């Protein structure tokens, strides 16, 4: 877990981590980390196996109107922690993941439809996936 006591710069592990915007409570005003797949492209396929690449985006956002005194500093530190976590040794990949690489990261200020501004770190990565199919048996 990403926590200062584990040698990280932030305590992202204590905050909100979501896979879908619907997971955010309506009254949430703090920082949040979101993880989502933005594209899937097939690279090869056979009767026994299918391989694809998946684009993954991880964002950490701090609203300007939150209690955070130094949102830019927190976002810089969170970006560094997230990149560190995402650089996984391939020997520790779960079954079905063949590669994972961080492609880029960026920092930006984003304004939503309601006029609220947030400081955001965005990391894009690519994962290689392989799915193996069991052969069909006929009775």
MODELLER restraints for C-alpha pairs under 7 A, 6 or more apart:
rsr = mdl.restraints
at = mdl.atoms
rsr.add(forms.Gaussian(group=physical.xy_distance, feature=features.Distance(at['CA:1:A'], at['CA:13:A']), mean=5.49, stdev=0.5))
rsr.add(forms.Gaussian(group=physical.xy_distance, feature=features.Distance(at['CA:2:A'], at['CA:8:A']), mean=6.20, stdev=0.5))
rsr.add(forms.Gaussian(group=physical.xy_distance, feature=features.Distance(at['CA:2:A'], at['CA:10:A']), mean=6.98, stdev=0.5))
rsr.add(forms.Gaussian(group=physical.xy_distance, feature=features.Distance(at['CA:2:A'], at['CA:11:A']), mean=5.76, stdev=0.5))
rsr.add(forms.Gaussian(group=physical.xy_distance, feature=features.Distance(at['CA:2:A'], at['CA:12:A']), mean=5.47, stdev=0.5))
rsr.add(forms.Gaussian(group=physical.xy_distance, feature=features.Distance(at['CA:2:A'], at['CA:13:A']), mean=4.79, stdev=0.5))
rsr.add(forms.Gaussian(group=physical.xy_distance, feature=features.Distance(at['CA:3:A'], at['CA:10:A']), mean=5.83, stdev=0.5))
rsr.add(forms.Gaussian(group=physical.xy_distance, feature=features.Distance(at['CA:3:A'], at['CA:11:A']), mean=4.11, stdev=0.5))
rsr.add(forms.Gaussian(group=physical.xy_distance, feature=features.Distance(at['CA:3:A'], at['CA:12:A']), mean=6.35, stdev=0.5))
rsr.add(forms.Gaussian(group=physical.xy_distance, feature=features.Distance(at['CA:3:A'], at['CA:13:A']), mean=5.90, stdev=0.5))
rsr.add(forms.Gaussian(group=physical.xy_distance, feature=features.Distance(at['CA:4:A'], at['CA:10:A']), mean=5.43, stdev=0.5))
rsr.add(forms.Gaussian(group=physical.xy_distance, feature=features.Distance(at['CA:4:A'], at['CA:11:A']), mean=5.60, stdev=0.5))
rsr.add(forms.Gaussian(group=physical.xy_distance, feature=features.Distance(at['CA:8:A'], at['CA:81:A']), mean=6.20, stdev=0.5))
rsr.add(forms.Gaussian(group=physical.xy_distance, feature=features.Distance(at['CA:9:A'], at['CA:77:A']), mean=5.85, stdev=0.5))
rsr.add(forms.Gaussian(group=physical.xy_distance, feature=features.Distance(at['CA:9:A'], at['CA:81:A']), mean=6.56, stdev=0.5))
rsr.add(forms.Gaussian(group=physical.xy_distance, feature=features.Distance(at['CA:10:A'], at['CA:77:A']), mean=6.54, stdev=0.5))
rsr.add(forms.Gaussian(group=physical.xy_distance, feature=features.Distance(at['CA:10:A'], at['CA:78:A']), mean=6.13, stdev=0.5))
rsr.add(forms.Gaussian(group=physical.xy_distance, feature=features.Distance(at['CA:15:A'], at['CA:31:A']), mean=6.97, stdev=0.5))
rsr.add(forms.Gaussian(group=physical.xy_distance, feature=features.Distance(at['CA:15:A'], at['CA:32:A']), mean=6.26, stdev=0.5))
rsr.add(forms.Gaussian(group=physical.xy_distance, feature=features.Distance(at['CA:16:A'], at['CA:32:A']), mean=4.86, stdev=0.5))
rsr.add(forms.Gaussian(group=physical.xy_distance, feature=features.Distance(at['CA:16:A'], at['CA:33:A']), mean=6.17, stdev=0.5))
rsr.add(forms.Gaussian(group=physical.xy_distance, feature=features.Distance(at['CA:17:A'], at['CA:32:A']), mean=5.96, stdev=0.5))
rsr.add(forms.Gaussian(group=physical.xy_distance, feature=features.Distance(at['CA:17:A'], at['CA:33:A']), mean=4.70, stdev=0.5))
rsr.add(forms.Gaussian(group=physical.xy_distance, feature=features.Distance(at['CA:17:A'], at['CA:34:A']), mean=5.75, stdev=0.5))
rsr.add(forms.Gaussian(group=physical.xy_distance, feature=features.Distance(at['CA:18:A'], at['CA:33:A']), mean=6.29, stdev=0.5))
rsr.add(forms.Gaussian(group=physical.xy_distance, feature=features.Distance(at['CA:18:A'], at['CA:34:A']), mean=4.82, stdev=0.5))
rsr.add(forms.Gaussian(group=physical.xy_distance, feature=features.Distance(at['CA:18:A'], at['CA:35:A']), mean=6.39, stdev=0.5))
rsr.add(forms.Gaussian(group=physical.xy_distance, feature=features.Distance(at['CA:19:A'], at['CA:34:A']), mean=5.77, stdev=0.5))
rsr.add(forms.Gaussian(group=physical.xy_distance, feature=features.Distance(at['CA:19:A'], at['CA:35:A']), mean=5.18, stdev=0.5))
rsr.add(forms.Gaussian(group=physical.xy_distance, feature=features.Distance(at['CA:19:A'], at['CA:36:A']), mean=5.93, stdev=0.5))
rsr.add(forms.Gaussian(group=physical.xy_distance, feature=features.Distance(at['CA:29:A'], at['CA:63:A']), mean=6.96, stdev=0.5))
rsr.add(forms.Gaussian(group=physical.xy_distance, feature=features.Distance(at['CA:29:A'], at['CA:66:A']), mean=5.95, stdev=0.5))
rsr.add(forms.Gaussian(group=physical.xy_distance, feature=features.Distance(at['CA:30:A'], at['CA:62:A']), mean=6.56, stdev=0.5))
rsr.add(forms.Gaussian(group=physical.xy_distance, feature=features.Distance(at['CA:30:A'], at['CA:63:A']), mean=6.65, stdev=0.5))
rsr.add(forms.Gaussian(group=physical.xy_distance, feature=features.Distance(at['CA:30:A'], at['CA:66:A']), mean=5.74, stdev=0.5))
rsr.add(forms.Gaussian(group=physical.xy_distance, feature=features.Distance(at['CA:31:A'], at['CA:61:A']), mean=5.46, stdev=0.5))
rsr.add(forms.Gaussian(group=physical.xy_distance, feature=features.Distance(at['CA:31:A'], at['CA:62:A']), mean=4.36, stdev=0.5))
rsr.add(forms.Gaussian(group=physical.xy_distance, feature=features.Distance(at['CA:31:A'], at['CA:63:A']), mean=6.47, stdev=0.5))
rsr.add(forms.Gaussian(group=physical.xy_distance, feature=features.Distance(at['CA:32:A'], at['CA:60:A']), mean=5.70, stdev=0.5))
rsr.add(forms.Gaussian(group=physical.xy_distance, feature=features.Distance(at['CA:32:A'], at['CA:61:A']), mean=5.56, stdev=0.5))
rsr.add(forms.Gaussian(group=physical.xy_distance, feature=features.Distance(at['CA:32:A'], at['CA:62:A']), mean=6.88, stdev=0.5))
rsr.add(forms.Gaussian(group=physical.xy_distance, feature=features.Distance(at['CA:33:A'], at['CA:59:A']), mean=5.53, stdev=0.5))
rsr.add(forms.Gaussian(group=physical.xy_distance, feature=features.Distance(at['CA:33:A'], at['CA:60:A']), mean=4.35, stdev=0.5))
rsr.add(forms.Gaussian(group=physical.xy_distance, feature=features.Distance(at['CA:33:A'], at['CA:61:A']), mean=6.55, stdev=0.5))
rsr.add(forms.Gaussian(group=physical.xy_distance, feature=features.Distance(at['CA:34:A'], at['CA:58:A']), mean=5.70, stdev=0.5))
rsr.add(forms.Gaussian(group=physical.xy_distance, feature=features.Distance(at['CA:34:A'], at['CA:59:A']), mean=5.21, stdev=0.5))
rsr.add(forms.Gaussian(group=physical.xy_distance, feature=features.Distance(at['CA:34:A'], at['CA:60:A']), mean=6.49, stdev=0.5))
rsr.add(forms.Gaussian(group=physical.xy_distance, feature=features.Distance(at['CA:35:A'], at['CA:57:A']), mean=5.82, stdev=0.5))
rsr.add(forms.Gaussian(group=physical.xy_distance, feature=features.Distance(at['CA:35:A'], at['CA:58:A']), mean=4.55, stdev=0.5))
rsr.add(forms.Gaussian(group=physical.xy_distance, feature=features.Distance(at['CA:35:A'], at['CA:59:A']), mean=6.57, stdev=0.5))
rsr.add(forms.Gaussian(group=physical.xy_distance, feature=features.Distance(at['CA:36:A'], at['CA:56:A']), mean=5.84, stdev=0.5))
rsr.add(forms.Gaussian(group=physical.xy_distance, feature=features.Distance(at['CA:36:A'], at['CA:57:A']), mean=5.47, stdev=0.5))
rsr.add(forms.Gaussian(group=physical.xy_distance, feature=features.Distance(at['CA:36:A'], at['CA:58:A']), mean=6.65, stdev=0.5))
rsr.add(forms.Gaussian(group=physical.xy_distance, feature=features.Distance(at['CA:37:A'], at['CA:54:A']), mean=6.79, stdev=0.5))
rsr.add(forms.Gaussian(group=physical.xy_distance, feature=features.Distance(at['CA:37:A'], at['CA:55:A']), mean=5.66, stdev=0.5))
rsr.add(forms.Gaussian(group=physical.xy_distance, feature=features.Distance(at['CA:37:A'], at['CA:56:A']), mean=4.56, stdev=0.5))
rsr.add(forms.Gaussian(group=physical.xy_distance, feature=features.Distance(at['CA:37:A'], at['CA:57:A']), mean=6.25, stdev=0.5))
rsr.add(forms.Gaussian(group=physical.xy_distance, feature=features.Distance(at['CA:38:A'], at['CA:55:A']), mean=5.43, stdev=0.5))
rsr.add(forms.Gaussian(group=physical.xy_distance, feature=features.Distance(at['CA:38:A'], at['CA:56:A']), mean=5.99, stdev=0.5))
rsr.add(forms.Gaussian(group=physical.xy_distance, feature=features.Distance(at['CA:38:A'], at['CA:57:A']), mean=6.78, stdev=0.5))
rsr.add(forms.Gaussian(group=physical.xy_distance, feature=features.Distance(at['CA:39:A'], at['CA:54:A']), mean=5.74, stdev=0.5))
rsr.add(forms.Gaussian(group=physical.xy_distance, feature=features.Distance(at['CA:39:A'], at['CA:55:A']), mean=5.12, stdev=0.5))
rsr.add(forms.Gaussian(group=physical.xy_distance, feature=features.Distance(at['CA:40:A'], at['CA:52:A']), mean=6.84, stdev=0.5))
rsr.add(forms.Gaussian(group=physical.xy_distance, feature=features.Distance(at['CA:40:A'], at['CA:53:A']), mean=5.79, stdev=0.5))
rsr.add(forms.Gaussian(group=physical.xy_distance, feature=features.Distance(at['CA:40:A'], at['CA:54:A']), mean=4.49, stdev=0.5))
rsr.add(forms.Gaussian(group=physical.xy_distance, feature=features.Distance(at['CA:40:A'], at['CA:55:A']), mean=6.41, stdev=0.5))
rsr.add(forms.Gaussian(group=physical.xy_distance, feature=features.Distance(at['CA:41:A'], at['CA:52:A']), mean=5.55, stdev=0.5))
rsr.add(forms.Gaussian(group=physical.xy_distance, feature=features.Distance(at['CA:41:A'], at['CA:53:A']), mean=5.34, stdev=0.5))
rsr.add(forms.Gaussian(group=physical.xy_distance, feature=features.Distance(at['CA:41:A'], at['CA:54:A']), mean=6.50, stdev=0.5))
rsr.add(forms.Gaussian(group=physical.xy_distance, feature=features.Distance(at['CA:42:A'], at['CA:51:A']), mean=6.20, stdev=0.5))
rsr.add(forms.Gaussian(group=physical.xy_distance, feature=features.Distance(at['CA:42:A'], at['CA:52:A']), mean=4.17, stdev=0.5))
rsr.add(forms.Gaussian(group=physical.xy_distance, feature=features.Distance(at['CA:42:A'], at['CA:53:A']), mean=6.38, stdev=0.5))
rsr.add(forms.Gaussian(group=physical.xy_distance, feature=features.Distance(at['CA:43:A'], at['CA:51:A']), mean=5.67, stdev=0.5))
rsr.add(forms.Gaussian(group=physical.xy_distance, feature=features.Distance(at['CA:43:A'], at['CA:52:A']), mean=4.96, stdev=0.5))
rsr.add(forms.Gaussian(group=physical.xy_distance, feature=features.Distance(at['CA:43:A'], at['CA:53:A']), mean=6.87, stdev=0.5))
rsr.add(forms.Gaussian(group=physical.xy_distance, feature=features.Distance(at['CA:44:A'], at['CA:50:A']), mean=5.92, stdev=0.5))
rsr.add(forms.Gaussian(group=physical.xy_distance, feature=features.Distance(at['CA:44:A'], at['CA:51:A']), mean=5.22, stdev=0.5))
rsr.add(forms.Gaussian(group=physical.xy_distance, feature=features.Distance(at['CA:44:A'], at['CA:52:A']), mean=6.85, stdev=0.5))
rsr.add(forms.Gaussian(group=physical.xy_distance, feature=features.Distance(at['CA:45:A'], at['CA:51:A']), mean=6.09, stdev=0.5))
rsr.add(forms.Gaussian(group=physical.xy_distance, feature=features.Distance(at['CA:48:A'], at['CA:132:A']), mean=5.79, stdev=0.5))
rsr.add(forms.Gaussian(group=physical.xy_distance, feature=features.Distance(at['CA:48:A'], at['CA:133:A']), mean=5.02, stdev=0.5))
rsr.add(forms.Gaussian(group=physical.xy_distance, feature=features.Distance(at['CA:48:A'], at['CA:134:A']), mean=6.94, stdev=0.5))
rsr.add(forms.Gaussian(group=physical.xy_distance, feature=features.Distance(at['CA:49:A'], at['CA:130:A']), mean=6.92, stdev=0.5))
rsr.add(forms.Gaussian(group=physical.xy_distance, feature=features.Distance(at['CA:49:A'], at['CA:131:A']), mean=5.58, stdev=0.5))
rsr.add(forms.Gaussian(group=physical.xy_distance, feature=features.Distance(at['CA:49:A'], at['CA:132:A']), mean=4.38, stdev=0.5))
rsr.add(forms.Gaussian(group=physical.xy_distance, feature=features.Distance(at['CA:49:A'], at['CA:133:A']), mean=5.75, stdev=0.5))
rsr.add(forms.Gaussian(group=physical.xy_distance, feature=features.Distance(at['CA:50:A'], at['CA:130:A']), mean=5.67, stdev=0.5))
rsr.add(forms.Gaussian(group=physical.xy_distance, feature=features.Distance(at['CA:50:A'], at['CA:131:A']), mean=5.18, stdev=0.5))
rsr.add(forms.Gaussian(group=physical.xy_distance, feature=features.Distance(at['CA:50:A'], at['CA:132:A']), mean=6.51, stdev=0.5))
rsr.add(forms.Gaussian(group=physical.xy_distance, feature=features.Distance(at['CA:51:A'], at['CA:129:A']), mean=5.57, stdev=0.5))
rsr.add(forms.Gaussian(group=physical.xy_distance, feature=features.Distance(at['CA:51:A'], at['CA:130:A']), mean=4.40, stdev=0.5))
rsr.add(forms.Gaussian(group=physical.xy_distance, feature=features.Distance(at['CA:51:A'], at['CA:131:A']), mean=6.37, stdev=0.5))
rsr.add(forms.Gaussian(group=physical.xy_distance, feature=features.Distance(at['CA:52:A'], at['CA:128:A']), mean=5.95, stdev=0.5))
rsr.add(forms.Gaussian(group=physical.xy_distance, feature=features.Distance(at['CA:52:A'], at['CA:129:A']), mean=5.25, stdev=0.5))
rsr.add(forms.Gaussian(group=physical.xy_distance, feature=features.Distance(at['CA:52:A'], at['CA:130:A']), mean=6.55, stdev=0.5))
rsr.add(forms.Gaussian(group=physical.xy_distance, feature=features.Distance(at['CA:53:A'], at['CA:126:A']), mean=6.66, stdev=0.5))
rsr.add(forms.Gaussian(group=physical.xy_distance, feature=features.Distance(at['CA:53:A'], at['CA:127:A']), mean=5.66, stdev=0.5))
rsr.add(forms.Gaussian(group=physical.xy_distance, feature=features.Distance(at['CA:53:A'], at['CA:128:A']), mean=4.61, stdev=0.5))
rsr.add(forms.Gaussian(group=physical.xy_distance, feature=features.Distance(at['CA:53:A'], at['CA:129:A']), mean=6.06, stdev=0.5))
rsr.add(forms.Gaussian(group=physical.xy_distance, feature=features.Distance(at['CA:54:A'], at['CA:126:A']), mean=5.61, stdev=0.5))
rsr.add(forms.Gaussian(group=physical.xy_distance, feature=features.Distance(at['CA:54:A'], at['CA:127:A']), mean=5.17, stdev=0.5))
rsr.add(forms.Gaussian(group=physical.xy_distance, feature=features.Distance(at['CA:54:A'], at['CA:128:A']), mean=6.42, stdev=0.5))
rsr.add(forms.Gaussian(group=physical.xy_distance, feature=features.Distance(at['CA:55:A'], at['CA:125:A']), mean=5.93, stdev=0.5))
rsr.add(forms.Gaussian(group=physical.xy_distance, feature=features.Distance(at['CA:55:A'], at['CA:126:A']), mean=4.65, stdev=0.5))
rsr.add(forms.Gaussian(group=physical.xy_distance, feature=features.Distance(at['CA:55:A'], at['CA:127:A']), mean=6.52, stdev=0.5))
rsr.add(forms.Gaussian(group=physical.xy_distance, feature=features.Distance(at['CA:56:A'], at['CA:124:A']), mean=5.78, stdev=0.5))
rsr.add(forms.Gaussian(group=physical.xy_distance, feature=features.Distance(at['CA:56:A'], at['CA:125:A']), mean=5.09, stdev=0.5))
rsr.add(forms.Gaussian(group=physical.xy_distance, feature=features.Distance(at['CA:56:A'], at['CA:126:A']), mean=5.83, stdev=0.5))
rsr.add(forms.Gaussian(group=physical.xy_distance, feature=features.Distance(at['CA:57:A'], at['CA:122:A']), mean=6.90, stdev=0.5))
rsr.add(forms.Gaussian(group=physical.xy_distance, feature=features.Distance(at['CA:57:A'], at['CA:123:A']), mean=5.76, stdev=0.5))
rsr.add(forms.Gaussian(group=physical.xy_distance, feature=features.Distance(at['CA:57:A'], at['CA:124:A']), mean=4.60, stdev=0.5))
rsr.add(forms.Gaussian(group=physical.xy_distance, feature=features.Distance(at['CA:57:A'], at['CA:125:A']), mean=6.36, stdev=0.5))
rsr.add(forms.Gaussian(group=physical.xy_distance, feature=features.Distance(at['CA:58:A'], at['CA:122:A']), mean=5.78, stdev=0.5))
rsr.add(forms.Gaussian(group=physical.xy_distance, feature=features.Distance(at['CA:58:A'], at['CA:123:A']), mean=5.19, stdev=0.5))
rsr.add(forms.Gaussian(group=physical.xy_distance, feature=features.Distance(at['CA:58:A'], at['CA:124:A']), mean=6.47, stdev=0.5))
rsr.add(forms.Gaussian(group=physical.xy_distance, feature=features.Distance(at['CA:59:A'], at['CA:120:A']), mean=6.67, stdev=0.5))
rsr.add(forms.Gaussian(group=physical.xy_distance, feature=features.Distance(at['CA:59:A'], at['CA:121:A']), mean=5.56, stdev=0.5))
rsr.add(forms.Gaussian(group=physical.xy_distance, feature=features.Distance(at['CA:59:A'], at['CA:122:A']), mean=4.44, stdev=0.5))
rsr.add(forms.Gaussian(group=physical.xy_distance, feature=features.Distance(at['CA:59:A'], at['CA:123:A']), mean=6.36, stdev=0.5))
rsr.add(forms.Gaussian(group=physical.xy_distance, feature=features.Distance(at['CA:60:A'], at['CA:75:A']), mean=7.00, stdev=0.5))
rsr.add(forms.Gaussian(group=physical.xy_distance, feature=features.Distance(at['CA:60:A'], at['CA:120:A']), mean=5.60, stdev=0.5))
rsr.add(forms.Gaussian(group=physical.xy_distance, feature=features.Distance(at['CA:60:A'], at['CA:121:A']), mean=5.22, stdev=0.5))
rsr.add(forms.Gaussian(group=physical.xy_distance, feature=features.Distance(at['CA:60:A'], at['CA:122:A']), mean=6.62, stdev=0.5))
rsr.add(forms.Gaussian(group=physical.xy_distance, feature=features.Distance(at['CA:61:A'], at['CA:118:A']), mean=6.10, stdev=0.5))
rsr.add(forms.Gaussian(group=physical.xy_distance, feature=features.Distance(at['CA:61:A'], at['CA:119:A']), mean=5.62, stdev=0.5))
rsr.add(forms.Gaussian(group=physical.xy_distance, feature=features.Distance(at['CA:61:A'], at['CA:120:A']), mean=4.33, stdev=0.5))
rsr.add(forms.Gaussian(group=physical.xy_distance, feature=features.Distance(at['CA:61:A'], at['CA:121:A']), mean=6.51, stdev=0.5))
rsr.add(forms.Gaussian(group=physical.xy_distance, feature=features.Distance(at['CA:62:A'], at['CA:71:A']), mean=6.09, stdev=0.5))
rsr.add(forms.Gaussian(group=physical.xy_distance, feature=features.Distance(at['CA:62:A'], at['CA:118:A']), mean=5.31, stdev=0.5))
rsr.add(forms.Gaussian(group=physical.xy_distance, feature=features.Distance(at['CA:62:A'], at['CA:119:A']), mean=5.29, stdev=0.5))
rsr.add(forms.Gaussian(group=physical.xy_distance, feature=features.Distance(at['CA:62:A'], at['CA:120:A']), mean=6.50, stdev=0.5))
rsr.add(forms.Gaussian(group=physical.xy_distance, feature=features.Distance(at['CA:63:A'], at['CA:117:A']), mean=6.01, stdev=0.5))
rsr.add(forms.Gaussian(group=physical.xy_distance, feature=features.Distance(at['CA:63:A'], at['CA:118:A']), mean=4.04, stdev=0.5))
rsr.add(forms.Gaussian(group=physical.xy_distance, feature=features.Distance(at['CA:63:A'], at['CA:119:A']), mean=6.38, stdev=0.5))
rsr.add(forms.Gaussian(group=physical.xy_distance, feature=features.Distance(at['CA:64:A'], at['CA:117:A']), mean=5.59, stdev=0.5))
rsr.add(forms.Gaussian(group=physical.xy_distance, feature=features.Distance(at['CA:64:A'], at['CA:118:A']), mean=5.16, stdev=0.5))
rsr.add(forms.Gaussian(group=physical.xy_distance, feature=features.Distance(at['CA:64:A'], at['CA:119:A']), mean=6.93, stdev=0.5))
rsr.add(forms.Gaussian(group=physical.xy_distance, feature=features.Distance(at['CA:71:A'], at['CA:119:A']), mean=6.60, stdev=0.5))
rsr.add(forms.Gaussian(group=physical.xy_distance, feature=features.Distance(at['CA:72:A'], at['CA:119:A']), mean=6.48, stdev=0.5))
rsr.add(forms.Gaussian(group=physical.xy_distance, feature=features.Distance(at['CA:75:A'], at['CA:119:A']), mean=6.90, stdev=0.5))
rsr.add(forms.Gaussian(group=physical.xy_distance, feature=features.Distance(at['CA:75:A'], at['CA:120:A']), mean=6.54, stdev=0.5))
rsr.add(forms.Gaussian(group=physical.xy_distance, feature=features.Distance(at['CA:75:A'], at['CA:121:A']), mean=5.99, stdev=0.5))
rsr.add(forms.Gaussian(group=physical.xy_distance, feature=features.Distance(at['CA:79:A'], at['CA:121:A']), mean=5.79, stdev=0.5))
rsr.add(forms.Gaussian(group=physical.xy_distance, feature=features.Distance(at['CA:86:A'], at['CA:102:A']), mean=6.97, stdev=0.5))
rsr.add(forms.Gaussian(group=physical.xy_distance, feature=features.Distance(at['CA:90:A'], at['CA:99:A']), mean=6.72, stdev=0.5))
rsr.add(forms.Gaussian(group=physical.xy_distance, feature=features.Distance(at['CA:96:A'], at['CA:129:A']), mean=5.47, stdev=0.5))
rsr.add(forms.Gaussian(group=physical.xy_distance, feature=features.Distance(at['CA:96:A'], at['CA:130:A']), mean=4.88, stdev=0.5))
rsr.add(forms.Gaussian(group=physical.xy_distance, feature=features.Distance(at['CA:96:A'], at['CA:131:A']), mean=5.99, stdev=0.5))
rsr.add(forms.Gaussian(group=physical.xy_distance, feature=features.Distance(at['CA:97:A'], at['CA:127:A']), mean=6.91, stdev=0.5))
rsr.add(forms.Gaussian(group=physical.xy_distance, feature=features.Distance(at['CA:97:A'], at['CA:128:A']), mean=5.74, stdev=0.5))
rsr.add(forms.Gaussian(group=physical.xy_distance, feature=features.Distance(at['CA:97:A'], at['CA:129:A']), mean=4.62, stdev=0.5))
rsr.add(forms.Gaussian(group=physical.xy_distance, feature=features.Distance(at['CA:97:A'], at['CA:130:A']), mean=6.30, stdev=0.5))
rsr.add(forms.Gaussian(group=physical.xy_distance, feature=features.Distance(at['CA:98:A'], at['CA:128:A']), mean=5.11, stdev=0.5))
rsr.add(forms.Gaussian(group=physical.xy_distance, feature=features.Distance(at['CA:98:A'], at['CA:129:A']), mean=5.67, stdev=0.5))
rsr.add(forms.Gaussian(group=physical.xy_distance, feature=features.Distance(at['CA:98:A'], at['CA:130:A']), mean=6.76, stdev=0.5))
rsr.add(forms.Gaussian(group=physical.xy_distance, feature=features.Distance(at['CA:99:A'], at['CA:127:A']), mean=5.44, stdev=0.5))
rsr.add(forms.Gaussian(group=physical.xy_distance, feature=features.Distance(at['CA:99:A'], at['CA:128:A']), mean=4.81, stdev=0.5))
rsr.add(forms.Gaussian(group=physical.xy_distance, feature=features.Distance(at['CA:100:A'], at['CA:126:A']), mean=5.68, stdev=0.5))
rsr.add(forms.Gaussian(group=physical.xy_distance, feature=features.Distance(at['CA:100:A'], at['CA:127:A']), mean=4.33, stdev=0.5))
rsr.add(forms.Gaussian(group=physical.xy_distance, feature=features.Distance(at['CA:100:A'], at['CA:128:A']), mean=6.37, stdev=0.5))
rsr.add(forms.Gaussian(group=physical.xy_distance, feature=features.Distance(at['CA:101:A'], at['CA:125:A']), mean=5.49, stdev=0.5))
rsr.add(forms.Gaussian(group=physical.xy_distance, feature=features.Distance(at['CA:101:A'], at['CA:126:A']), mean=5.45, stdev=0.5))
rsr.add(forms.Gaussian(group=physical.xy_distance, feature=features.Distance(at['CA:101:A'], at['CA:127:A']), mean=6.58, stdev=0.5))
rsr.add(forms.Gaussian(group=physical.xy_distance, feature=features.Distance(at['CA:102:A'], at['CA:124:A']), mean=6.14, stdev=0.5))
rsr.add(forms.Gaussian(group=physical.xy_distance, feature=features.Distance(at['CA:102:A'], at['CA:125:A']), mean=4.20, stdev=0.5))
rsr.add(forms.Gaussian(group=physical.xy_distance, feature=features.Distance(at['CA:102:A'], at['CA:126:A']), mean=6.58, stdev=0.5))
rsr.add(forms.Gaussian(group=physical.xy_distance, feature=features.Distance(at['CA:103:A'], at['CA:124:A']), mean=5.60, stdev=0.5))
rsr.add(forms.Gaussian(group=physical.xy_distance, feature=features.Distance(at['CA:103:A'], at['CA:125:A']), mean=4.98, stdev=0.5))
rsr.add(forms.Gaussian(group=physical.xy_distance, feature=features.Distance(at['CA:104:A'], at['CA:123:A']), mean=5.84, stdev=0.5))
rsr.add(forms.Gaussian(group=physical.xy_distance, feature=features.Distance(at['CA:104:A'], at['CA:124:A']), mean=5.49, stdev=0.5))
rsr.add(forms.Gaussian(group=physical.xy_distance, feature=features.Distance(at['CA:105:A'], at['CA:122:A']), mean=5.49, stdev=0.5))
rsr.add(forms.Gaussian(group=physical.xy_distance, feature=features.Distance(at['CA:105:A'], at['CA:123:A']), mean=4.24, stdev=0.5))
rsr.add(forms.Gaussian(group=physical.xy_distance, feature=features.Distance(at['CA:105:A'], at['CA:124:A']), mean=6.27, stdev=0.5))
rsr.add(forms.Gaussian(group=physical.xy_distance, feature=features.Distance(at['CA:106:A'], at['CA:121:A']), mean=5.75, stdev=0.5))
rsr.add(forms.Gaussian(group=physical.xy_distance, feature=features.Distance(at['CA:106:A'], at['CA:122:A']), mean=5.37, stdev=0.5))
rsr.add(forms.Gaussian(group=physical.xy_distance, feature=features.Distance(at['CA:106:A'], at['CA:123:A']), mean=6.62, stdev=0.5))
rsr.add(forms.Gaussian(group=physical.xy_distance, feature=features.Distance(at['CA:107:A'], at['CA:120:A']), mean=5.64, stdev=0.5))
rsr.add(forms.Gaussian(group=physical.xy_distance, feature=features.Distance(at['CA:107:A'], at['CA:121:A']), mean=4.52, stdev=0.5))
rsr.add(forms.Gaussian(group=physical.xy_distance, feature=features.Distance(at['CA:107:A'], at['CA:122:A']), mean=6.38, stdev=0.5))
rsr.add(forms.Gaussian(group=physical.xy_distance, feature=features.Distance(at['CA:108:A'], at['CA:119:A']), mean=5.93, stdev=0.5))
rsr.add(forms.Gaussian(group=physical.xy_distance, feature=features.Distance(at['CA:108:A'], at['CA:120:A']), mean=5.30, stdev=0.5))
rsr.add(forms.Gaussian(group=physical.xy_distance, feature=features.Distance(at['CA:108:A'], at['CA:121:A']), mean=6.60, stdev=0.5))
rsr.add(forms.Gaussian(group=physical.xy_distance, feature=features.Distance(at['CA:109:A'], at['CA:117:A']), mean=6.71, stdev=0.5))
rsr.add(forms.Gaussian(group=physical.xy_distance, feature=features.Distance(at['CA:109:A'], at['CA:118:A']), mean=5.64, stdev=0.5))
rsr.add(forms.Gaussian(group=physical.xy_distance, feature=features.Distance(at['CA:109:A'], at['CA:119:A']), mean=4.56, stdev=0.5))
rsr.add(forms.Gaussian(group=physical.xy_distance, feature=features.Distance(at['CA:109:A'], at['CA:120:A']), mean=6.01, stdev=0.5))
rsr.add(forms.Gaussian(group=physical.xy_distance, feature=features.Distance(at['CA:110:A'], at['CA:117:A']), mean=5.53, stdev=0.5))
rsr.add(forms.Gaussian(group=physical.xy_distance, feature=features.Distance(at['CA:110:A'], at['CA:118:A']), mean=5.32, stdev=0.5))
rsr.add(forms.Gaussian(group=physical.xy_distance, feature=features.Distance(at['CA:110:A'], at['CA:119:A']), mean=6.39, stdev=0.5))
rsr.add(forms.Gaussian(group=physical.xy_distance, feature=features.Distance(at['CA:110:A'], at['CA:120:A']), mean=6.94, stdev=0.5))
rsr.add(forms.Gaussian(group=physical.xy_distance, feature=features.Distance(at['CA:111:A'], at['CA:117:A']), mean=4.30, stdev=0.5))
rsr.add(forms.Gaussian(group=physical.xy_distance, feature=features.Distance(at['CA:111:A'], at['CA:118:A']), mean=6.43, stdev=0.5))
